[in-house]
Structures are given as C-alpha cells and as structure tokens.
C-alpha cells in the first residue's frame, strides 16, 4: 500500500520525521547547533538542552570568530610596491587604479592586482633567414631591448604582449630587409637597418597599444648563406680595399691641391708684379722720351752728341775690346779697353774696374779717333 493511500496513516511519510505528525522543529535544531558550538569552545551547555548562559556564550564566540576572520581578511589585502614596480589594480574584473611605490591595501577577493616591473630593460633575441630586395637570402640575428612604459596597457590591452612583440619585431625586420639589397644588409647598411626596424616596430606596438617602449635594436652580424660565404667574404675584402684606396687618394688630393693652388696663386702674383713693373718702366721710358724730345727740339746738336755718347758708353761698358774702322784709311784701329782700364786703375789706385768712369774712356777714344782722322787728312792734302 502506498504511503499516501487513505487509511494508511502518516507513519510512512518520508518528509515528516516527527512522530507527532507536526512539522520539523527548526528552533530545536538551532539550539542544538549552538550547544555544539558552545561545547566546542568550552561552553557549559547540556546535551538534552541548554543552560541559561549558553546563548550568551555562543553569541560572543561568533562575534570573536567574525573579528578574527575580518582581521585575517584585512591583513591579506596589505602589500608593498617596490620602486621599480607598478601595481595595476582591477576591482571585480574592471580596471580601478595604478599604484606607485609604497605600502597599499586593497580588499582581498574584491580587487585583483598585477605587479609590473617598469624599470627593467628586457631583451628578446631573434634569428632567421629572410629574402632581400635583390632576391638573395640572408641570415640576420637581432636583439630587441625594451621596457614597460604603460603598465595598464601592458596588462589589459593585449592578452600576451610579449608574444605580440616577437611577432611584430619579426614582421618589421622582414619588411626592412625585404626593402634593402644584400650588400647593404651584410656590410655598410646594418646600422640604418637597425634604426628603421626600431621605428617600424615601435609604430606596430603603439598601434596595438601594448605599452611597450623599444629602447634599441642590436644587429650583431649579417651573414649570407653558407654556400656563398667565401665569395661574399672576398666581396667584403674588395670593398674594404676600395674604401682604403679612396681614403688614400682623398688624402693625396687634400695634400696636392692646396699646394698647386698656392703655386698658381704665386705665379699669378708674380705675373701681376711683372705686369705692373713693365707698365711702370714703359711709362717712365715714354715720359723720358717726351722730355728728351723737348730738349732735342731746343738743341739738336748737343742732344744728338749726348745720345751718341750715352750709347757708346752703354755698348762699351759690356765689351773689353773695340775695333774702330778709320774713315778714309785701310787700317783698323784696335782699342784694348781692358788694358786701358787696368792702367787707369793703377794710376788712380782704384781697386775695381767697375769704379772707372766710362764717359772719360769714351772721351779719350773720341779724341784719339779725331786726332787720327786729322793726321790722315793732312797726309792726303800733301
């Protein structure tokens, strides 16, 4: 027979454990729980019922337990942030605040904090084969030095910012190398490639809002494939020799060009001086000729004779022997001027023949010529 059939009674009701047929006594169950707690913490309650002091003792214990739990809970929320760190705090999963260095407190199980080191300079090494602009394969290792500039963005904006950094650095490096020739990558263009990669990588990270600041890109070396390494070593050596020869030629050029310019300037200055000298001398000769012309017009005979004497003096000053053809005779007159000058020096006691007056010698020669000419005429008259 089922428990709920008529006439069966309520003894078989599974929801009613009270034999009297009434509902369960919740107050009695609560009192029993208080008695157990009081007995656990040293209370004096009895098993069948509770004494007069049992409820008060149970309430004090509960308050004490709650205070202890509250103290433990509060102590769990105290933490310290170092000088090199920043604390990103999220309350109920939403960003709340970023704390700097010092002692802080946040409600445990309410706030969640993430400590981020913002002063440490981190590194990410990378290496790989990539294709250059002239369709050559090059192996290029690099090291990315970076730090955390924005801890909030580093924690919240990207799920894995360091993985994003790795992927962005590989992308930036391949883009820059793919726009460069192999010779530039292997030899002279590594520094420029490092700068270009840093600029492009920082642009990618700023677009992703990762909070990462790239400090420097270090490219230690760039190697061609091992199959052609020897050939590229020869190319690099030849390029170094070319640079050395260019530097030597430039040094020689820097030394010879100023010297040639100085010589050219000296020649120009000498030519200008000679030009000025010739002009001045020509001007003086012209003025002297004009003055001589005026004197000649005043006294032609005297001026003519004086010009003749000056000319003879100038000619004879450069000659030590003179041959004179006597007019009307067949004899040639020989004048040893050097001996005449020597005799004159002995008489006058002069040390040097340069001190002898040529005009006096010329006068004596003229007198001698005139005397010989007069003697010849007398003979012809007879």
C-alpha positions as CSV (number, residue, x, y, z in Angstrom):
1,X,0.0,0.0,0.0
2,X,1.4,3.5,-0.9
3,X,2.1,5.9,1.9
4,X,-0.4,8.4,0.7
5,X,-3.4,6.0,0.3
6,X,-6.4,6.6,2.5
7,X,-6.3,4.8,5.8
8,X,-2.6,4.2,5.7
9,X,-1.7,6.8,8.3
10,X,1.2,9.3,8.3
11,X,3.9,7.0,9.7
12,X,5.3,6.3,6.3
13,X,5.6,10.0,5.2
14,X,9.3,10.4,4.2
15,X,9.1,14.2,4.7
16,X,7.8,14.0,8.3
17,X,10.2,12.7,10.8
18,X,8.2,14.0,13.8
19,X,6.2,11.1,15.2
20,X,3.6,13.5,16.5
21,X,2.7,14.4,12.9
22,X,3.8,18.1,13.1
23,X,6.4,20.0,11.1
24,X,10.2,19.7,12.0
25,X,11.2,21.9,14.9
26,X,13.8,24.4,13.5
27,X,14.2,26.2,16.8
28,X,15.3,22.9,18.4
29,X,17.8,22.3,15.6
30,X,19.2,25.8,16.0
31,X,19.6,25.3,19.8
32,X,21.4,22.0,19.3
33,X,23.8,23.7,16.9
34,X,24.5,26.4,19.5
35,X,25.1,23.8,22.1
36,X,27.6,22.0,19.9
37,X,29.5,25.3,19.2
38,X,29.5,26.1,22.9
39,X,30.8,22.7,23.8
40,X,33.5,23.1,21.2
41,X,34.7,26.4,22.6
42,X,34.4,25.4,26.2
43,X,30.7,26.2,26.9
44,X,28.6,24.6,29.7
45,X,25.6,23.5,27.7
46,X,24.0,20.1,28.3
47,X,23.2,17.5,25.7
48,X,19.5,17.5,26.2
49,X,19.0,21.2,26.5
50,X,20.9,24.4,27.1
51,X,21.5,26.2,30.3
52,X,20.7,29.9,31.0
53,X,24.3,31.1,29.9
54,X,24.6,29.1,26.7
55,X,23.1,31.6,24.3
56,X,25.2,34.5,25.5
57,X,28.4,32.5,25.3
58,X,27.6,31.3,21.8
59,X,27.0,34.9,20.6
60,X,30.3,36.1,21.9
61,X,32.2,33.3,20.2
62,X,30.5,34.0,16.9
63,X,31.5,37.7,17.2
64,X,35.1,36.8,18.1
65,X,35.3,34.4,15.2
66,X,34.0,37.0,12.9
67,X,36.5,39.6,14.2
68,X,39.4,37.1,13.7
69,X,38.2,36.3,10.2
70,X,37.9,40.1,9.4
71,X,41.4,40.7,10.7
72,X,42.8,37.9,8.6
73,X,40.9,39.2,5.6
74,X,42.2,42.7,6.1
75,X,45.8,41.6,6.6
76,X,45.6,39.7,3.3
77,X,44.9,42.9,1.5
78,X,48.1,44.7,2.6
79,X,51.0,44.7,0.1
80,X,54.1,46.7,-0.8
81,X,55.1,48.0,-4.2
82,X,58.8,48.4,-4.9
83,X,60.4,51.5,-6.5
84,X,60.9,49.6,-9.8
85,X,57.3,48.2,-9.9
86,X,53.8,49.5,-10.5
87,X,50.6,47.8,-9.3
88,X,47.7,47.6,-11.7
89,X,44.5,47.0,-9.6
90,X,41.2,45.7,-11.0
91,X,38.1,45.7,-8.9
92,X,35.6,43.0,-9.8
93,X,37.5,42.5,-13.0
94,X,37.4,46.1,-14.1
95,X,40.4,48.5,-14.1
96,X,40.4,50.5,-10.9
97,X,43.8,52.3,-10.4
98,X,47.5,52.0,-10.9
99,X,49.6,52.4,-7.7
100,X,53.2,53.5,-7.5
101,X,55.9,52.6,-4.9
102,X,54.8,52.3,-1.3
103,X,52.5,50.4,1.1
104,X,49.0,49.8,-0.2
105,X,45.8,48.0,0.8
106,X,43.1,46.5,-1.4
107,X,40.1,44.4,-0.4
108,X,41.0,40.7,-0.9
109,X,38.8,38.7,-3.2
110,X,37.4,42.0,-4.4
111,X,40.4,43.6,-6.0
112,X,42.9,41.8,-8.1
113,X,46.4,43.3,-8.6
114,X,49.2,42.7,-11.1
115,X,52.7,43.8,-10.3
116,X,54.7,45.1,-13.4
117,X,58.4,45.9,-13.4
118,X,58.7,49.2,-15.4
119,X,62.4,49.9,-15.0
120,X,63.9,46.5,-16.0
121,X,65.3,46.5,-19.6
122,X,64.3,43.3,-21.1
123,X,65.6,41.6,-24.2
124,X,64.1,39.5,-27.0
125,X,66.6,37.7,-29.3
126,X,65.5,36.7,-32.8
127,X,67.2,35.0,-35.7
128,X,66.0,33.9,-39.1
129,X,66.6,33.6,-42.9
130,X,64.9,36.2,-45.0
131,X,64.8,37.4,-48.6
132,X,66.4,40.7,-49.6
133,X,65.3,43.2,-52.3
134,X,67.7,41.7,-54.9
135,X,66.3,38.2,-54.2
136,X,69.1,36.9,-52.0
137,X,68.8,35.0,-48.8
138,X,70.5,36.4,-45.7
139,X,70.7,35.3,-42.1
140,X,70.2,38.2,-39.7
141,X,70.1,37.8,-35.9
142,X,69.0,40.8,-33.8
143,X,68.2,41.6,-30.2
144,X,65.3,43.9,-29.1
145,X,65.9,45.8,-25.9
146,X,62.6,47.1,-24.4
147,X,60.9,48.1,-21.2
148,X,57.3,48.7,-20.0
149,X,56.2,52.3,-20.5
150,X,52.5,51.9,-19.7
151,X,51.7,49.1,-17.2
152,X,47.9,49.5,-17.6
153,X,48.2,49.0,-21.4
154,X,50.7,46.1,-20.9
155,X,48.3,44.2,-18.6
156,X,44.9,44.9,-20.1
157,X,45.1,45.8,-23.8
158,X,46.8,42.7,-25.1
159,X,46.4,39.1,-23.9
160,X,50.1,38.3,-24.5
161,X,52.1,41.5,-25.1
162,X,55.5,39.8,-25.3
163,X,54.2,37.4,-28.0
164,X,52.9,40.4,-29.9
165,X,56.3,42.0,-29.5
166,X,58.0,38.9,-31.0
167,X,55.6,38.7,-34.0
168,X,55.8,42.5,-34.6
169,X,59.7,42.5,-34.5
170,X,59.9,39.7,-37.0
171,X,57.4,41.5,-39.3
172,X,59.3,44.8,-39.0
173,X,62.7,43.1,-39.6
174,X,61.5,41.2,-42.7
175,X,59.8,44.3,-44.1
176,X,63.0,46.4,-43.8
177,X,65.3,43.7,-45.0
178,X,63.0,43.0,-47.9
179,X,63.4,46.6,-49.0
180,X,67.2,46.5,-48.9
181,X,69.9,45.0,-51.0
182,X,72.1,42.2,-49.8
183,X,75.3,44.3,-49.9
184,X,73.7,46.9,-47.6
185,X,72.5,44.3,-45.2
186,X,75.8,42.5,-45.0
187,X,78.2,45.4,-44.9
188,X,77.5,49.1,-44.7
189,X,73.8,49.3,-44.1
190,X,73.3,47.4,-40.8
191,X,73.1,50.5,-38.6
192,X,70.5,52.1,-40.8
193,X,68.5,48.8,-40.9
194,X,68.5,48.7,-37.1
195,X,67.1,52.3,-36.9
196,X,64.5,51.5,-39.5
197,X,63.4,48.4,-37.7
198,X,63.1,50.2,-34.4
199,X,60.9,52.9,-35.9
200,X,58.6,50.5,-37.6
201,X,58.5,48.1,-34.6
202,X,57.6,51.0,-32.3
203,X,54.8,52.0,-34.7
204,X,53.4,48.5,-34.6
205,X,53.5,48.3,-30.8
206,X,51.8,51.7,-30.5
207,X,49.0,50.7,-32.8
208,X,48.5,47.5,-30.8
209,X,48.6,49.6,-27.5
210,X,50.9,47.2,-25.8
211,X,52.5,49.7,-23.5
212,X,56.0,48.5,-24.6
213,X,58.8,51.0,-25.4
214,X,61.6,49.8,-27.7
215,X,64.9,51.1,-26.4
216,X,67.3,49.8,-29.0
217,X,67.7,47.3,-31.8
218,X,71.1,45.5,-31.9
219,X,72.1,43.7,-35.1
220,X,75.3,41.9,-34.3
221,X,76.1,40.5,-37.7
222,X,74.5,39.6,-41.0
223,X,75.7,36.5,-42.8
224,X,75.0,35.3,-46.3
225,X,74.1,31.7,-46.9
226,X,76.9,29.3,-46.1
227,X,77.1,28.1,-49.7
228,X,78.3,31.5,-50.9
229,X,80.0,32.7,-47.8
230,X,83.5,32.6,-49.2
231,X,82.5,34.6,-52.3
232,X,80.9,37.3,-50.1
233,X,84.0,37.4,-47.9
234,X,86.0,38.2,-51.0
235,X,83.5,40.9,-51.9
236,X,83.7,42.5,-48.5
237,X,87.5,42.4,-48.6
238,X,87.5,44.0,-52.0
239,X,85.1,46.7,-50.7
240,X,87.4,47.4,-47.8
241,X,90.4,47.7,-50.2
242,X,88.3,50.1,-52.3
243,X,87.5,52.3,-49.3
244,X,91.1,52.3,-48.2
245,X,92.3,53.3,-51.7
246,X,89.7,56.0,-51.9
247,X,90.8,57.4,-48.5
248,X,94.4,57.4,-49.6
249,X,93.6,59.1,-52.8
250,X,91.5,61.7,-50.9
251,X,94.4,62.3,-48.6
252,X,96.8,62.8,-51.5
253,X,94.3,65.1,-53.2
254,X,93.9,67.1,-50.0
255,X,97.7,67.5,-49.9
256,X,98.4,68.2,-53.5
257,X,95.5,70.5,-54.4
258,X,96.3,73.2,-51.8
259,X,99.9,73.1,-52.9
260,X,99.0,73.5,-56.5
261,X,96.6,76.3,-55.7
262,X,99.4,78.1,-53.8
263,X,101.8,77.8,-56.7
264,X,99.2,79.0,-59.1
265,X,98.5,82.0,-56.8
266,X,102.2,82.7,-56.5
267,X,102.6,82.7,-60.3
268,X,99.6,84.9,-60.7
269,X,101.1,87.4,-58.2
270,X,104.4,87.3,-59.9
271,X,102.8,87.9,-63.3
272,X,100.8,90.8,-61.8
273,X,104.0,92.2,-60.4
274,X,105.9,91.8,-63.7
275,X,103.0,93.4,-65.4
276,X,103.0,96.4,-63.1
277,X,106.8,96.7,-63.4
278,X,106.7,96.6,-67.3
279,X,103.9,99.2,-67.3
280,X,105.8,101.5,-64.9
281,X,109.0,101.1,-66.9
282,X,107.3,101.7,-70.2
283,X,105.5,104.7,-68.7
284,X,108.8,106.1,-67.4
285,X,110.6,105.5,-70.8
286,X,107.8,107.2,-72.6
287,X,108.0,110.2,-70.3
288,X,111.8,110.2,-70.6
289,X,111.5,110.2,-74.4
290,X,109.0,113.0,-74.3
291,X,111.4,115.1,-72.2
292,X,114.3,114.2,-74.4
293,X,112.3,115.2,-77.4
294,X,111.7,118.6,-75.9
295,X,115.4,119.0,-75.2
296,X,116.3,117.8,-78.7
297,X,114.0,120.4,-80.2
298,X,115.8,123.1,-78.3
299,X,119.4,122.0,-79.0
300,X,119.6,119.2,-81.7
301,X,123.4,119.0,-82.0
302,X,124.1,118.9,-78.3
303,X,121.4,116.4,-77.7
304,X,122.5,114.2,-80.6
305,X,126.0,114.1,-79.4
306,X,124.9,113.3,-75.9
307,X,122.8,110.5,-77.1
308,X,125.7,109.2,-79.1
309,X,128.0,109.3,-76.1
310,X,125.5,107.6,-73.9
311,X,125.0,104.8,-76.4
312,X,128.8,104.4,-76.8
313,X,129.1,104.2,-73.1
314,X,126.4,101.6,-72.7
315,X,127.9,99.5,-75.5
316,X,131.5,99.8,-74.4
317,X,130.6,99.0,-70.8
318,X,129.8,95.5,-71.9
319,X,132.9,95.0,-74.1
320,X,136.6,94.9,-73.2
321,X,137.9,95.2,-76.8
322,X,136.8,97.6,-79.6
323,X,137.8,97.6,-83.3
324,X,137.4,101.0,-85.0
325,X,137.3,101.4,-88.7
326,X,139.1,104.7,-89.6
327,X,137.3,106.6,-92.3
328,X,139.4,107.2,-95.4
329,X,142.1,104.7,-94.4
330,X,142.8,101.0,-94.7
331,X,143.9,100.4,-91.2
332,X,141.7,99.0,-88.4
333,X,142.1,100.7,-85.0
334,X,142.2,98.3,-82.1
335,X,141.4,99.7,-78.6
336,X,142.2,97.3,-75.7
337,X,139.8,98.8,-73.2
338,X,140.6,96.2,-70.6
339,X,144.3,97.2,-70.6
340,X,143.4,100.9,-70.7
341,X,141.1,100.4,-67.7
342,X,143.8,98.4,-65.9
343,X,146.3,101.2,-66.5
344,X,143.8,103.8,-65.3
345,X,143.2,101.7,-62.2
346,X,146.9,101.5,-61.4
347,X,147.2,105.2,-61.8
348,X,144.2,106.2,-59.8
349,X,144.7,103.4,-57.2
350,X,141.2,102.1,-57.8
351,X,140.5,98.6,-56.6
352,X,137.8,97.6,-59.0
353,X,137.4,98.3,-62.7
354,X,133.7,98.9,-62.1
355,X,134.6,102.3,-60.5
356,X,136.1,103.7,-63.7
357,X,134.0,106.3,-65.5
358,X,133.2,105.0,-68.9
359,X,132.5,108.5,-70.1
360,X,136.1,109.5,-69.6
361,X,137.3,106.5,-71.6
362,X,134.8,107.3,-74.3
363,X,136.1,110.9,-74.5
364,X,139.6,109.7,-74.8
365,X,138.7,107.3,-77.6
366,X,136.9,110.0,-79.4
367,X,139.8,112.4,-79.1
368,X,142.1,109.6,-80.4
369,X,139.8,109.0,-83.3
370,X,139.6,112.7,-84.2
371,X,143.4,113.0,-83.9
372,X,144.0,110.1,-86.2
373,X,141.4,111.4,-88.7
374,X,143.1,114.8,-88.8
375,X,146.5,113.3,-89.4
376,X,145.1,111.2,-92.2
377,X,143.6,114.3,-93.9
378,X,146.9,116.2,-93.7
379,X,148.7,113.3,-95.5
380,X,146.2,113.3,-98.2
381,X,146.4,117.0,-98.7
382,X,150.2,116.8,-99.1
